[in-house]
């Protein structure tokens, strides 16, 4: 388990830890994929592994109006196909693709700095 933060850093949502058992946001443990911003959490994001990610799944991310998206692709980093990257670029939304642990750490830093970041996180088993 990677412990990220022990105390609530402010009024925004934050990721406390990430492990093969799940992603802990505040006091809740999530075992499925989720979307998180500083003020919103959606634990019903459909893809559960990178291979099932589709362009339609990205629309839910865009509804949260991020300036930057951190896509956590599970234990390993996978890269988005060019057509999916184009969906971000055409909207003027930055995207960084990394493993889920790195995405969780980066999310906490960006949201703590007041950035409009969204983390789209696939479970570590993915």
C-alpha positions, 0 to 999 in steps of 0.5 A, a space after each residue: 500500500 502506498 500511503 499518500 496523505 494522513 490528514 485532510 489537506 483542505 476542503 477538497 477531495 484527496 486520495 489517502 492511499 492506493 493499493 491492490 485492495 483499492 483507492 482510499 479517498 478520505 475514509 472510503 475505499 473504492 475497489 473499482 475505477 473512479 473519477 475524482 476532482 477536487 469537488 466531485 467523485 464518481 465511482 460508477 465509471 465503466 472501464 475496469 481495465 485499460 483494454 476496455 477504455 473507449 472514447 465514449 468513457 471520456 465524455 464523463 471526464 469532460 463533463 467535470 470541466 477539467 483543465 488537466 486529466 490524469 489517467 491512471 492506467 493500473 499497475 502499468 502505464 499504457 498509452 492512449 491511441 492517437 484518436 483518443 488523445 485528439 479528443 483531449 487536444 480538440 477541447 484544450 484539455 491537458 492529459 497525462 497518462 501514467 500508472 495509477 499510483 503516480 496519477 494519485 500522487 499527482 492528483 493530490 499535488 495539483 488539487 492542493 494547488 487549486 488546479 482543476 484536475 480530474 483523475 480517471 483511475 483504473 484499479 491497480 489490478 488492471 
